[in-house]
Amino acid sequence: MTPRDSAGPVRSLKFVTLLVALSPDLLRRGAGLQLRDNGYEELLVALHPQVSEDPSLIPHVKEMITEASFYLFNATKRRVFFRSVKILIPATWTANNYSKVKQESYEKAQVLVTDWHAAPGDSPHTLQYRGCGQEGKYIHFTPDFLLKDALTAGYGSRGRVFVHEWAHLRWGVFDEYNREKPFYINGQNQVKVTRCSSDITGVFVCEKGPCPQENCIISKLFKEGCMFLFNSTQHATASIMFMQSLSSVVEFCNASTHNQEAPNLQNQLCSLRSAWDVITASGDFQHSEPMKGTELPPPPTFTLLQAGDRVVCLVLDVSSRMAEADRLLRLQQAAEFYLTHMVESHTFVGIASFSGKGEIRAQLRQMNSDDDRKLLVSYLPTAVSAEAEASVCSGLKKGFEVVEKLKGKAFGSVVILVASGGDERISDCFLAALSSGSTVHTIALGSSAVDSLEELARRTGGLKFFVPDKSNSTSMIDAFSRISSGTGDVFQQHIQLESAGETVKAHHQLTNSVTVDDGVGNDTAFLVTWQTGGPPEMVLRDPNGKKYHTDDFVTSLALQTARLWIPGTAQPGLWTYTLNNSHHSPQALKVTVTSRASLPAVPPATVEAFVERDSTRFPHPMMIYAIVRRGFYPILNATVTATVEPEAADPVTLRLLDNGAGADVIKNDGIYSRYFFSFAGNGRYSLKVHVSHPPSVRAATRSGPGSHAMYVPGYITNGNIQMNAPRKPVGRSEEEQKWGLSRATSGGSFSVLGVPAGPHPDMFPPCKIIDLEAVKVEEEVALSWTAPGEDFDQGQAKSYEIRISKSLQNIQDDFNSAILVNSSKLKPQQAGTKETFTFSPELFTNGPEHQADGETQGRHRIYVAIRAVDRNALRSAVSNIAQASLSIPPNSTPVLARDDLILKGVLTAISFIGIICLTIVIIHCTLNRKKRADKRGNETKLL
């Protein structure tokens, strides 16, 4: 090595040291949104490519978040505000000297602005998929909501709405109203409107105006034409999660103002805790103190970003490790399909490779034609290096050189890094990757790839995948199929319909079907791959019975692939394929089907799969999620199946559910969930999700997705009724799906640590019951809930422990001291089954010894909770607390609430005054009539 060569590493070390010295927060910046010194930094707002260009939209976004910052600062008692915000302008808008994106993209934004066929009305909403205190996925607004001032009459100012939604997103609190249960009977046998706090006042309104409560509520149901309107002028200061539109509301409900009896999601999912209790327990508040002084924080700063040309570079491992388990062949098959079919048109693509050192294989080339794609495929590596060493940093350096050729910087580019070796020095290039402004997606092959590979993806905002060394695994192609441009424009992206792999015995067949629905069909492609021998015999039959045979496929013997492209729009319906292994030995056969949207304005159905976190430690389970929707509307009643592949053991198949129980927080929101705990050992696990739906009703949503800020239909102002404009409907009627549905996608990878070797004792309890409900039926209380399992939400528990109390506080703080209900005859059913149980509360609550301290005999309410027990006496967490009114005497009626007593008193006084006036008038008229009669009598006498 020459002195010049030896100086290189020294200079590199000095450069890295300089980066650390000059940019101490560079690694921190890779985390995206963060809270520092009471201020949220790098909040990302993204406009969808389908949003029509309107320059006035940007000032409205700025105005909303600026107002929200000050409102949030006061509502959190000087704790947090918004310091810096980035607004991502669509590439479809006219360029206007905006800053260039780095790792930002539409799919990573916390706030989305969308207005197209898929938007659920103009109702703002937040997608929450996890439980209480857990972050959500995004906040959604429409341009009309941001631009039309008429909507603020029902929602309140936009800044207030933003804070309501921010509390959903950041702190995992839920709505404190309930459209389906607008009123309830409280512990004093009073009819109360569902609200928080209870100090918010209003009146019942009938068809002709204000009316007594009994005119509106008949047999505990609202009479048609009745509603409850709140007074526009209030003294109550809470709560933002109930009615942010009221000018007096400036804080969240806390322990003293929270209405624990209201039947809302906040009480159900947060175990009757107030929103403020949940918020103050969050990490944001645990690591920050209120700002001192009385000054307000500075207004947020805004940066406008716009993506340029799409630029992608494949950085591929060619070290000798790639010769193991056909890794290079499987990489070639996946990369070839990605280049010829998956990568979006007009994207610039280059290729680099690495073993002990990096090499540029192909400079950037724009994908404008099939010839461009074929030429780039010819530069894919065809052989491995003799070197076992794999320097990931050397490969990344060459990849950055490739993408920087276009405009001098790598800002906004995408690197797809495929690595198999145990390079322990990947962390050496973390700083370079972050400063490049490129997003790095990582694909780890085999069990020897180091953990820092995933850390590189996390810090740059990339996805991470794992490909096990199994010949019939489709994980490699699935990973490439999942990676998109990140623009959020599903009309331009390919959608994976099928992913299947199987080792087929000699002279046996692999037969299956895939549905092409009417939302897709353009650029449909069928890919068949095999690992040994020649191609199988292939037959593909379309819905009309037309057959495609082996000769119709474009076959590459070198890559061991066969591809069939369907011209035009593929016929909707069931496509059936048969692969016949005509060889004398088993063959690993795999099938992938992709397509694009067929309708220009109607988004196709999509599935997004992911896990709760990057890793878990035994015995804590991993929660798997799949969001199935068309645009923003959930697709209900689908069959959603997760396949989890460990490094060495057989795959595990798991049915995901949207039943509002176990790992699934809210029923029928299109988010399918399940606990996964079948750990085969330590290491990486790969996730894939399949979705199918038979030809029938596909969706029947009554309301839009997610948690919503409440739209107020009207107010009582100075005694007068002032109605707001009717809200645009956010639900849609049942939709007939003639063709059914098929989707497949990768959910990335996760790691598991701490799994004991060999057999281990049962450490998995039943999952918490989160949907317990109690209803009084005559003299009894009927309970219903969804059965948990022996282990979390799988199997069958052994028994239930049901306890009741007249004191909400007692059962909340000390479940074990509450009264035990005899449920020995209740045998748990299989997990996911609806359970019911009825008991008589008088048997437990009549005695004076059961009267809670501080309670009065006027209490007419009990509180119920339950937990499940498995065969090894492991107990679930205590369920949500349900409540029910006790038996009411036959001749009694619900006591009127304060608002209604006032209203009834006023109406009674008015009626009484009216009767007095009428009496006076009658007496006056009678006296006048008598006087006239007497006068006529006197005149007669005179005559």
MARLO-678673 format. One record per residue (C-alpha): z, x, y. Coordinates in steps of 0.25 Angstrom, whole numbers, padded with zeros to 4 digits, always signed. Each point is the difference from the previous one (the first is absolute). Layout:
<pts>
ZXY;...
</pts>
This chain:
<pts>
+0000+0000+0000;-0004+0005+0013;+0010+0001+0012;-0008-0011+0007;+0001-0009-0013;+0015+0003-0001;+0002-0004+0015;-0005-0014-0003;+0013-0005-0007;+0008+0006+0011;-0008-0007+0011;+0001-0013-0008;+0015+0002-0001;+0001+0003+0015;-0008-0013+0003;+0009-0009-0009;+0012+0006+0007;-0006-0003+0013;-0003-0014-0004;+0014-0002-0003;+0005+0006+0012;-0009-0008+0009;+0000-0013-0007;+0014-0002-0005;-0003-0015-0002;-0014+0001-0007;+0006-0003-0013;+0007-0012+0006;-0013-0006+0006;-0005-0001-0014;+0009-0012-0002;-0007-0009+0009;+0009-0011+0007;+0014+0006+0002;+0012-0002+0008;+0005+0011+0009;+0010+0000+0011;+0001-0015+0000;-0016-0001+0002;-0010-0004-0011;-0012+0009+0001;-0014-0001-0005;+0000-0015-0003;-0014-0003-0004;-0008-0012+0004;-0013-0002-0006;-0012-0009+0003;-0008-0005-0011;-0015+0004+0000;-0004-0015+0000;+0007-0002+0013;-0010-0003+0011;+0000+0010+0011;+0009-0005+0011;+0005+0011+0010;+0011-0010+0005;+0006+0000-0014;+0006+0014+0002;+0008-0003+0013;+0006-0013-0007;+0005+0009-0012;+0006+0010+0010;+0007-0011+0008;+0006-0007-0013;+0006+0013-0005;+0005+0004+0013;+0007-0013+0002;+0005+0001-0015;+0006+0014+0003;+0009-0005+0011;+0004-0012-0008;+0003+0007-0012;+0008+0011+0007;+0009-0011+0006;+0000-0008-0013;+0005+0012-0008;+0011+0003+0010;-0007+0012+0006;-0004+0006-0014;-0015+0001-0001;-0013-0002+0008;-0015+0004-0002;-0003+0014+0006;-0014+0003-0004;-0011-0009-0006;-0014+0003-0005;-0011-0011+0000;-0011+0002-0010;-0013-0005+0006;-0011-0004-0010;-0012+0009-0002;-0008-0012+0002;+0004+0000+0015;-0007+0008+0010;+0005+0014+0002;+0008+0002+0012;+0006+0014+0000;+0011-0005-0009;+0008+0011-0007;-0005+0003-0014;+0008-0004-0012;+0008+0010-0009;+0007-0006-0012;+0000-0014+0006;-0008-0012-0006;+0000-0015-0001;+0007+0000-0013;+0012+0008+0005;+0002-0008+0012;+0014-0008+0002;-0007-0010+0009;-0014-0007-0003;-0009-0008+0009;-0010-0008-0008;-0008-0012+0003;-0010-0004-0011;-0002-0010-0011;+0013+0005-0007;+0010-0001+0012;+0010-0011-0003;-0001-0008+0014;+0006+0007+0012;+0014+0001-0006;+0006+0014+0001;+0006+0004-0013;+0006+0012-0008;-0003+0003-0014;+0014+0002-0007;-0001+0004-0015;+0014+0006-0002;+0014-0006+0001;+0010+0000+0011;+0002+0012+0008;-0014+0006-0005;-0012+0003+0009;-0012-0009+0000;-0015+0004-0001;-0006-0004+0014;+0001-0010+0011;-0013-0008+0003;-0005-0006+0013;-0013-0007+0003;-0008+0003+0013;+0002-0014+0004;+0015+0001+0000;-0001+0012+0009;-0010-0006+0010;+0003-0015+0001;+0012-0002+0008;+0001-0015-0005;+0006+0005-0013;+0012+0006+0007;+0005-0014+0003;+0004-0002-0015;+0003+0014-0004;+0006+0006+0013;-0005+0013+0007;-0007+0009-0009;+0010+0011+0002;+0011-0009-0006;-0009-0003-0012;-0003+0014-0002;+0015+0003-0001;+0002-0011-0010;-0011+0005-0009;+0005+0015+0002;+0013-0005-0006;-0007-0005-0012;-0008+0013-0001;+0010+0011+0003;+0013-0006-0005;-0003-0010-0010;+0007-0012+0006;-0006-0014-0003;-0003-0013+0008;+0012-0009+0003;-0008-0013+0001;-0005-0008-0012;-0012-0009+0002;+0002-0006-0014;+0015-0003+0002;+0001-0003+0015;+0014-0005-0001;+0012+0000-0010;+0014-0006-0002;+0011+0010+0004;+0014+0002-0005;+0006-0011+0009;-0010-0010-0006;-0008+0001+0013;-0016+0000+0001;-0004+0013+0006;-0013+0005+0004;-0004+0013-0006;+0002+0011+0011;+0007+0012+0004;+0009+0000+0008;+0006-0014-0002;+0002+0000+0015;-0015-0003+0003;-0001-0014+0004;-0011-0011-0001;-0002-0015-0003;-0008-0008-0010;-0012-0006+0005;-0007-0013-0006;-0014-0005+0003;+0004-0006+0013;+0010+0010+0005;+0014+0005-0003;+0008-0007-0010;+0013+0000-0008;+0000+0009-0013;+0001-0012-0009;-0013-0005+0004;-0007+0013-0004;+0008+0004-0013;-0002-0010-0012;+0006+0004-0013;+0000+0014+0004;-0014+0001+0004;-0007+0000+0014;-0007-0013+0003;-0014+0001+0003;-0003+0002+0015;+0014+0006+0002;+0003+0014+0005;+0011+0008+0006;-0003+0007+0013;+0009+0010+0006;+0004+0001+0015;-0008+0010+0008;+0013+0004+0008;+0010+0005-0009;+0013+0009+0001;-0001+0006-0014;-0004+0014+0000;-0004+0001-0015;-0008+0001-0008;-0013+0008+0001;-0003-0003-0014;+0001-0015+0002;-0007-0003+0013;-0004+0012+0009;-0007-0010+0009;+0013-0005+0007;+0002+0008+0013;+0015+0000-0003;-0002+0007-0013;+0002+0015+0001;+0007+0005-0012;+0001-0001-0015;+0010-0009-0008;+0012+0008-0003;+0012-0003-0008;+0006-0009+0010;-0012-0008+0003;-0007+0000-0013;-0002-0013-0007;+0003+0003-0015;-0002-0014-0004;-0015-0002+0005;-0010+0000-0012;-0009+0011+0005;-0006+0013-0006;+0010+0009+0008;+0012-0007-0008;-0007+0000-0013;-0005+0014-0001;+0011+0007+0008;+0012-0006-0007;+0004-0008+0013;+0000+0012+0008;-0004-0001+0015;-0012+0007+0005;+0008+0009+0009;+0008+0004-0012;-0012+0004-0008;-0006+0007+0012;+0012+0008+0003;+0000+0005-0014;-0014+0006+0001;-0003+0014+0000;-0004-0001+0015;+0013-0004+0004;+0008+0009-0009;-0006+0012+0006;+0000-0004+0015;+0010-0004+0010;-0002-0009+0012;-0006+0007+0013;+0011+0002+0010;-0001-0005+0015;-0007-0012+0005;-0014+0005+0002;-0011-0006-0008;-0009+0009-0008;-0014+0004+0005;-0011-0009-0004;-0009+0004-0012;-0011+0009+0001;-0013-0004-0006;-0011+0009-0006;-0014-0006-0004;-0007+0005-0012;-0013-0002-0006;-0006+0005-0013;-0013+0008+0000;-0009+0002-0012;+0005-0001-0014;+0002+0014-0006;+0004+0003-0014;+0002+0013-0008;+0002+0001-0015;+0009+0012-0003;-0001+0002-0015;+0008+0009-0009;-0009+0009-0009;+0011+0009-0006;+0000+0002-0015;+0011-0011-0001;-0011-0010+0003;-0006+0003-0014;+0012-0006-0007;-0001-0015-0005;-0014-0002+0006;+0005+0001+0014;-0012+0005+0006;-0009-0010-0007;+0008-0012+0005;+0000+0006+0014;-0015+0001+0000;-0001-0014-0005;+0009-0006+0011;-0005+0009+0011;-0015-0004-0004;+0003-0015+0001;+0008+0002+0013;-0012+0007+0006;-0011-0009-0005;+0007-0013+0002;+0013-0001+0006;+0000+0009+0013;-0004-0009+0011;-0014+0002+0007;-0002+0009+0011;+0013+0008-0004;-0001+0015+0002;+0004+0007-0014;+0002+0014-0004;+0005+0008-0012;+0010+0012-0002;+0006+0005-0012;+0011+0010-0003;+0006+0009-0011;+0007+0013+0004;-0008-0002+0013;-0008-0011+0008;-0015-0002+0000;-0009-0009+0008;-0010-0007-0010;-0007-0010+0010;+0001-0001+0015;+0001-0014+0006;-0011-0009-0003;-0002-0015+0005;-0001-0010-0010;-0012-0008+0005;-0009-0001-0013;+0001+0001-0015;-0006+0014+0001;+0011+0005+0009;+0010-0005-0011;-0008+0006-0011;-0001+0013+0007;+0015+0001+0003;+0003-0003-0015;-0008+0012-0004;+0010+0009+0007;+0012-0005-0008;+0006+0011-0009;-0006+0001-0014;+0009+0011-0006;+0014+0005+0002;+0005+0014+0005;+0005+0010-0009;+0013+0001+0009;+0012-0008-0004;+0005+0001+0014;-0002-0012+0009;+0002+0003+0015;+0001-0014+0006;+0001+0005+0014;-0012+0009-0001;-0008-0013-0004;+0006-0008+0011;-0004+0011+0010;-0014-0001-0004;+0000-0015+0000;+0005+0000+0015;-0011+0010+0003;-0010-0010-0006;+0004-0012+0008;+0002+0008+0013;-0015+0004+0000;-0003-0014+0005;+0007+0000+0013;+0009+0012+0000;+0013-0007-0005;+0004-0007-0012;+0007-0012+0008;-0002-0013-0008;-0006+0006-0012;+0004-0002-0015;+0002+0010-0011;+0000-0004-0014;+0008+0011-0007;-0001+0001-0015;+0010+0010-0007;+0005+0004-0013;+0008+0013+0001;+0014+0003+0003;-0003+0006+0013;+0014+0002+0006;-0005+0004+0014;-0006-0013+0004;+0011-0001+0011;-0005+0012+0007;-0012-0009+0005;+0008-0012+0004;+0000+0004+0015;-0015+0003-0001;-0003-0014-0006;+0009-0007+0010;-0006+0007+0012;-0014-0002-0005;+0001-0015+0002;-0006-0003-0013;+0005-0010-0011;+0001+0007-0014;+0000-0009-0012;+0005+0007-0012;-0004-0002-0015;+0009+0008-0010;-0006+0003-0013;+0010+0002-0012;+0015+0003+0000;-0001+0014+0006;-0004-0004+0014;+0012+0003+0009;+0008-0011+0008;-0004+0006+0013;-0014-0006-0002;+0005-0014+0003;+0008+0005+0011;-0013+0005+0007;-0005-0014-0001;+0012-0007+0005;+0001+0009+0012;-0015-0002+0004;+0000-0015-0003;-0008+0001-0012;+0000-0007-0014;+0005+0007-0012;-0005-0002-0014;+0003+0006-0014;-0010+0001-0012;+0006+0002-0014;-0007+0009-0010;-0005-0012-0008;-0014-0002-0004;+0000-0015+0002;+0007+0000+0013;-0008-0006+0012;+0010+0006+0010;-0010+0010+0006;-0011-0010+0003;+0011-0010+0005;+0005+0011+0010;-0013+0002+0006;-0003-0015+0000;+0013-0002+0008;-0003+0010+0011;-0007-0007+0011;-0003+0003+0015;+0013-0007+0004;-0007-0008+0011;+0004-0013-0007;-0014-0006+0000;-0001-0006-0014;-0014-0004+0003;-0005+0014+0000;+0009+0005-0012;-0002+0000-0015;+0009-0009-0008;+0004+0004-0014;-0001-0012-0009;+0002+0006-0014;+0007+0013-0005;+0001+0001-0015;+0001+0011-0010;+0002+0001-0015;-0001+0009-0012;-0010-0007-0009;-0001+0003-0015;-0013+0004-0006;-0010-0012-0002;+0010-0009+0008;-0003-0007+0014;+0007-0001+0013;-0003-0014+0005;+0006-0006+0013;-0004-0009+0012;+0001+0001+0015;-0002-0011+0010;-0009+0002+0012;+0005-0010+0010;-0008-0006+0012;+0008+0009+0010;-0007+0012-0006;-0013+0004-0007;-0007+0010+0009;-0002+0014-0005;+0006-0003-0013;+0000+0011-0010;+0005+0002-0014;+0004+0014-0004;+0002+0004-0015;+0006+0014-0003;+0003+0007-0013;+0007+0013-0004;-0007+0005-0013;-0013-0002-0007;-0012-0008+0006;+0001-0013+0007;+0004-0013-0006;-0009-0012-0002;+0001-0009+0012;-0002-0014+0002;+0003-0008+0013;-0002-0015+0001;+0000-0007+0013;+0005-0014+0002;-0014-0006-0002;-0002+0007-0013;-0009+0011+0004;+0003+0013-0007;+0000+0015+0004;-0001+0010-0011;+0002+0015+0000;-0014+0003+0005;+0003-0007+0013;+0011+0009+0003;-0002+0013+0007;+0006+0010-0009;+0005+0015+0003;+0002+0007-0013;+0006+0012+0007;+0011-0009+0007;+0001-0009-0011;-0002-0012+0008;-0009-0013+0001;-0001-0008+0012;-0007-0014+0003;-0002-0005+0014;-0003-0015+0002;-0010-0002+0010;+0002-0010+0011;+0013-0009-0002;+0005-0001-0014;+0001-0013-0006;+0014-0006+0001;+0007-0003-0013;+0004+0007-0012;-0007+0013-0004;+0003+0005-0014;-0002+0014-0005;+0000+0006-0014;+0001+0015-0003;-0004+0003-0014;+0005+0014-0005;-0011+0003-0010;+0006+0014-0003;+0008+0005-0012;+0012+0003+0008;+0009-0007+0010;-0005+0000+0015;+0007-0002+0013;-0008-0010+0007;+0003-0005+0015;-0006-0010+0009;+0001-0002+0015;-0006-0011+0008;-0001+0000+0015;-0007-0009+0010;+0000-0004+0015;+0002-0012+0008;-0012-0010-0001;+0004-0009+0012;-0001+0006+0014;+0012-0008+0006;+0009-0004-0012;+0008+0012-0005;+0001+0002-0015;+0012-0001-0008;+0008+0014+0000;+0012+0006-0007;+0009+0011+0005;+0009+0006-0010;+0012+0009+0003;+0014+0004-0003;+0013-0001+0008;+0002+0015+0001;-0006+0013-0004;+0010+0003-0010;+0013-0005-0007;+0011+0005-0008;+0005-0006-0013;+0005-0010-0002;-0005-0006+0013;-0013-0008-0003;-0013+0001+0008;-0005-0013+0006;-0015-0002-0001;-0007-0009+0010;-0014-0006+0001;-0005-0008+0012;-0011-0009-0004;-0007-0008+0011;-0013-0004+0006;+0001+0006+0015;+0014-0004+0003;+0001-0012-0009;+0008+0002-0013;-0007-0003-0013;+0010-0008-0009;+0001-0001-0015;-0007+0012-0003;+0002+0009-0013;+0004+0013+0005;+0003+0011-0010;+0005+0014+0003;-0003+0012-0009;+0009+0012+0002;-0005+0013-0007;+0011+0011-0002;-0004+0015-0002;+0000+0000-0015;+0005-0014-0006;-0008-0012-0002;-0003-0009+0012;+0009-0012+0003;-0005-0013+0004;+0008-0010+0009;-0003-0014+0006;+0003-0001+0015;+0005-0013+0005;+0000-0008+0013;+0012-0009-0003;+0010+0004+0010;+0010+0006-0010;+0004+0013-0005;-0009+0011+0008;-0008-0011+0007;+0007-0004+0013;-0008-0012+0004;-0008-0010-0009;-0014-0003+0002;-0003+0010+0010;-0011+0008-0008;+0009+0012-0002;+0002+0002-0015;+0012+0009-0004;+0008+0005-0011;+0010+0010-0004;-0005+0012-0008;+0011+0008-0008;-0007+0004-0014;+0001+0015+0003;-0006+0008-0010;+0005+0013+0006;+0001+0008+0013;-0013+0003+0007;-0012-0008+0007;-0004-0014-0003;-0014-0006+0004;-0001-0015+0004;-0012-0009-0002;+0000-0015+0003;-0010-0011-0006;-0001-0014+0006;-0007-0011-0006;-0001-0015+0003;-0007-0011-0008;-0010-0009+0006;+0008-0011+0007;+0009-0001+0012;+0002+0014+0006;+0009-0002+0012;+0009-0012+0005;+0007+0006+0011;+0008-0010+0009;+0003+0011+0011;-0005+0013+0004;+0005+0013-0006;+0013+0007+0004;+0011-0002+0009;-0004-0008+0013;+0006-0001+0014;+0003-0015+0002;-0010-0008+0008;+0008-0011+0008;-0007-0013+0000;+0007-0005+0013;+0012+0000+0008;+0010-0009+0008;-0001+0004+0014;+0009-0008+0010;+0001-0011-0009;-0015-0001-0002;-0009+0003-0012;-0010+0011+0002;-0009+0003-0012;-0008+0012-0002;-0014+0001-0005;-0001-0002-0016;+0000+0013-0007;-0012+0004-0007;+0002-0002-0015;+0003+0012-0008;-0001-0006-0014;-0012-0003-0007;-0003-0011-0011;-0002+0003-0014;-0013+0008-0003;-0008-0002-0012;-0004+0014-0006;-0012-0003-0009;-0002+0014-0006;+0014+0006-0001;+0004+0013+0004;+0001+0015-0005;+0006+0012+0007;+0006+0013-0003;+0006+0011+0008;+0008+0013-0001;+0014-0001+0006;+0002+0015+0001;+0011+0008-0007;+0015+0002+0000;+0010+0009-0006;+0012-0002-0008;+0012+0009-0001;+0013+0001-0008;-0005-0007-0013;+0009+0005-0011;-0006+0006-0012;+0001-0008-0013;+0006-0014-0001;+0010-0004+0011;+0009-0012+0002;-0004-0013+0006;+0001+0002+0015;-0009-0011+0005;+0008-0013+0004;-0007-0013+0003;-0006-0001+0014;+0006-0008+0011;-0003-0015+0001;-0005-0002+0014;-0005-0015-0001;+0013-0007-0004;+0000-0015+0006;+0010-0010-0001;-0002-0015+0002;+0010-0012-0001;-0005-0010-0010;+0010-0012+0001;+0014+0005-0004;-0006+0014-0005;-0006+0012+0005;-0013+0005-0006;-0003+0015+0000;-0014+0006-0002;-0005+0014+0000;-0010+0009-0007;+0006+0007-0013;+0001+0016+0001;-0001+0008-0012;+0008+0009-0009;-0005+0012+0008;-0004-0004+0014;-0011-0010-0001;-0004+0002-0014;+0006-0006-0013;+0012-0010-0001;+0014+0002+0005;+0012-0004-0008;+0008-0009+0009;+0002-0005+0015;+0013+0001+0008;+0000-0012+0010;+0011+0000+0011;+0003-0010+0011;+0008-0001+0013;+0003-0008+0012;+0000+0012+0008;-0012+0007+0003;+0007+0013+0004;+0008+0000-0013;-0012-0001-0009;-0008+0010+0009;+0011+0011+0000;+0007-0002-0013;-0009-0007-0011;+0010+0003-0011;+0011-0008+0006;-0009-0012+0002;+0002-0012-0010;-0007+0002-0013;-0009-0011-0005;+0000-0002-0015;-0015+0003-0004;+0003+0004-0014;-0011-0010-0005;-0010+0006+0009;-0009+0010-0007;-0009+0008+0008;-0015-0002-0002;-0011+0011+0000;-0002+0007+0014;-0008-0008+0010;+0004-0013-0006;+0005-0011+0009;+0015-0003-0003;+0008-0012+0003;+0015-0003-0001;+0008-0012+0004;+0015-0001+0002;+0011-0008+0007;+0006+0007+0012;+0012-0010+0000;+0005+0006-0012;+0002+0014+0007;+0003-0004+0015;+0009-0012+0000;+0013+0007-0002;+0008+0005+0013;+0000+0014-0007;-0015+0001+0002;+0001-0003+0015;-0005+0013+0007;+0009+0006+0011;-0003-0005+0014;-0009-0012-0006;+0003-0014+0004;-0001-0012-0009;-0012-0004+0007;-0009+0010-0007;-0010-0007-0009;-0008+0013-0004;+0001+0010-0012;-0007+0013-0001;-0006+0005-0013;-0004+0014-0005;-0004+0005-0014;-0003+0013-0007;-0005+0003-0014;+0006+0009-0011;-0008+0007-0011;+0004+0004-0014;+0007+0013+0004;+0008-0008+0011;-0008+0006+0011;+0000-0010+0012;-0010-0003+0010;+0003+0000+0015;+0005-0013+0005;-0011-0010+0004;-0003-0006+0013;+0011-0010+0004;-0004-0015-0001;+0007-0011+0006;+0001-0015-0003;+0008-0012+0006;+0010-0007-0008;+0001-0014-0004;+0000-0009+0013;+0008-0014-0001;-0010-0011-0003;+0002-0007+0014;+0000+0013+0008;-0012+0005+0007;-0003+0014+0005;+0008+0004+0013;-0009+0001+0012;-0001+0014+0005;+0004+0003+0015;-0013-0001+0006;-0002-0014-0007;+0014-0005+0004;-0004+0004+0015;-0013-0007-0001;+0006-0013-0007;+0011+0000+0010;-0010+0000+0011;-0009-0011-0006;+0013-0008-0003;+0004+0001+0015;-0014-0003+0005;+0000-0013-0009;+0014-0004+0004;-0004+0002+0015;-0012-0008-0003;+0008-0012-0006;+0009+0000+0012;-0012-0001+0010;-0006-0011-0008;+0013-0008+0000;+0001+0002+0015;-0014-0005+0002;+0002-0012-0009;+0013-0004+0007;-0007+0002+0013;-0011-0009-0004;+0009-0011-0005;+0008+0000+0012;-0013-0001+0009;-0005-0011-0009;+0013-0008+0001;+0000+0001+0016;-0014-0005+0001;+0004-0012-0009;+0012-0003+0008;-0008+0001+0013;-0010-0010-0005;+0011-0009-0004;+0006+0000+0014;-0014-0003+0006;-0002-0012-0009;+0014-0006+0004;-0004+0002+0015;-0013-0008-0003;
</pts>
